[in-house]
């Protein structure tokens, strides 16, 4: 964490067991945060702001259904005693609905029972998200590809009452088989940039060909489909800025004439 700018006084970790588990939380120096409870699958922190204190519980729940049931029962008893608003965020290693799984063996409703009961017993809220619906993939191609929503954030009723606009966001899974999650208590700003359209006349333009060559030589890590998507995205940004700054804007030329 030091490489990311966090010293020992602003982070806390739980060691992994063999090759699985392990958790770490970190916070900026200006944040009044403290860890008041932890176990081998969760870290609970209290954050104090000027007029609002709340609890963030980071979890890594087991993929073993028997262990997962025990962990969720322990976490349910712990959360039942909390008086501050709280949010539970992390990898729950199971899905809740058939729509949260794509590929692999058929969805098994029995795998969702312990998490479903946990949510209902505590009256938790899944506030929804922006981005890809699946947060984990086995990174295989074609028929062997499996995607699932294993990661989520669950808010208490007191959290929702205080922060009703809370919404999650799923980022790309670059560098990991999981997507990063961001939870915000304010609406995400919508991108107001105009819709990009490729002009067929650009195909023979030497400047455009140079930009394509530049982007395709950049080193990008990930699945072939992700690399293609990332290159197209980078090329789109370059072409948009180039078309705005150059003399290829036909509509602008027509208006000028």
N, C-alpha and C positions, 0 to 999 in steps of 0.2 A: 504493500500500500504506500510505502514511502515514495516509490517511483511515480505514484499518482498525486503526490503532494499531501498525504495524510500521515501525521506522526502518531505515535502510540497513544497519545492522550485523546485522539479524536477517531479512534477505531476500536473495534472489538471483534474477536473471532472465536469460532468453535472448531476444533480440529476435526478433520475427516476421519472416518473409521475405515481403515484399509484404503480402497479406491473409491469409496462412496461417501456421500454426506459432506459435511464441512460448510460453514457459514461465516460470512464476515460482513460487518456493517461499518460505515464511515460517515462522518459528517464534517461540514465546514467549520473552521474555528469560530465563526461568529454565531453558530447555532448552540443554543442551550439544550444539550441532549445528554442523557445518561442511560446506561444499561442497568436495569434493575432486576432482570431475571433472564436465565438462559438454560437450555438443555441441549442434548445432542441433535435436536432437530429444529430449534427455534431460538431467536434472540429478541427480547422485548426491550424497547427503548421508550423513554418518555421525553417528549420535546416540549419545551416551554417557550411560548411566544408572549408578546406584551399582554394580550387579554385572552389567551387561549392556550390550554395545555392538552396534549393528546398523546396517544400511544401508538407506536408502529411496531408490529410483530412480523418479523421476517421468518419464513419457514422453509424447510426442505423436508417434505413428507415422504416416507418410504414408498417404493413401488410394490413392496410386499403387502398384500391386502390385509393380512393378520396384523402385521406391525402397524400399518396405516390406521387401522381401526383403534388400536391401543393409543397411538399418538394423538389422534383426533379427540378421543375421549378425555385424555389428559389436558389437551388444549382447551376443550370445552369447559371443563371444571375451572381451569385457570381464568378464562375470559368471563365466566359467569360472575366472578367476584370483582371485576373491574368497574370502576365508576366513571372514569374519563372516557371520552370518545376514542375509538380505536379502529385501526385498519390492519387486516392480516394480508400479507402479500408474499408471493413466492411460488415455489414449485410444489404442487399438490400431487403430482404423479398419477393423476387419474382424471377422467372426463366426467361431465355431468349429463350430457345429452348425446344422442346419436350424431347430431350435426357437428359435434366437436371432434370427430374422428374421421379420417379419410385414409383408406387403404389398410392392408394387413388383415388380420382376423376380424370377423364380424364383431360389432360393438356388443359388449356384455353389460347388461343393466346392473348385474350384481356388483360390478366393480365400482359403481357410483353410489351405492347405498350408504356407506359410512360417511362420505362427504356430504351427500344430500341431507342426511339426518343431522349432521354437524351444523349445517347452514340453517336448517329449520329450527333446531333447538335454541340457537343463539339469536335468531331473527336477523341474520346477516343479509347484506344487499350486494349483489354483483352489479356495479354501476355501468357496465358496458365498456366499449373500447372503440378506438379508431385503429385501422390497419388490418393486416392479415388476420383471419380468424384463428389460425393455428400458430401456436407458440413453440412447438417442437417438431423436428423432422429427423428421420433416420439418415437423411442426406443420401438416399439412393435414388436411382432414376427409374422412370417407367413404372411397370406394375409392382416393382419392389418398394416403391416409395410409400412411406407411412407418415402422416401428419396428424398431430393432435393438439388440442388446447389443454396443456398440462399446467400452465402458469396463469394465475389470476390474482385479483385483489378483491377482498371481501370487507365491507364496511359495516360497522355497527349502526343501529338506528340513531344513536346520539350523534354519530359522525355525520350521517345524512341530514339530520335536523340542522346541524351547524354549517355544513358544507354541501348544500344540495346539488351544486353543479360539478361535483367530483366526477372525473372521467379518466379512464385509462387510455394508454396508447401503446401499441405494439410496434417496436422498431424492427429493423432487419436482423437476420440471424448470422450476419457476417462474423466469422471467427468462432462461432459456437453453434451447437445444434439447437439451442434455445434462443428465442428472441428476447431482447431487453424490454422491460416494462417501465413505463413512466406514469405515475399517478399525479394528476393535477386537480386542484380545487377550483380552477377557473376554466372557462370555455377555451378551447384551442382556436387560435386565429385561423381563419380559412385563407388559403392561398388565392390572392386576387390576380395573379399573373394570367394574362390572356392565354387561351388555348393555343398550343403550338401546332403549326401545320408545316410540313416539309414542302417546299416549292420544287417541282420537278426540274425547273431550269437550273437548280443548284447542282445537279448531279455531275455536270461537266465543268463546274467551276473549279479551277486549280486550288483556290483557297479552301474550298469545302473538302476536296480530296485530301489536302494536307491535314485538315482537322480530323478527318476520319482515320487517317494513318496514325496520327499522334495518339488518339484515344485507344485505338486497337493495340498499340504497343505498350500501353500502361499495364503494370502488374496488378492483377486483381485476384483475390483468393475466394474460393467458394465453388459451388456446383456450376457446371457449364451454363445452365439456364440463368443462374444469378449473375454470372460474369457477363453474359449477353445483355441482361437487363440493366446492369450497372453501366456498361459501356454506352448503351443507347441513351441512358439518362444523362451521362456526362456530355455526350455529343449533342443532345438536345439543348442543354444549357449553353454550350459554346455557339451553336448555330443561332440560338435566340439572340444572344448578345451581339453576334456578328451581323445579323440581319438588321438589328436596331441601329447599329453604329455605321453600317455601310450604305451603299447606294442601291441596294437590291429591293428596298421597300417600294413596291409599285404604287400602292395606294398613296403614299406620301409624295411620290413623284407626280402622280396625276393631279393631286391637290395643288402642288407647287406650280405646275404648268397651267 
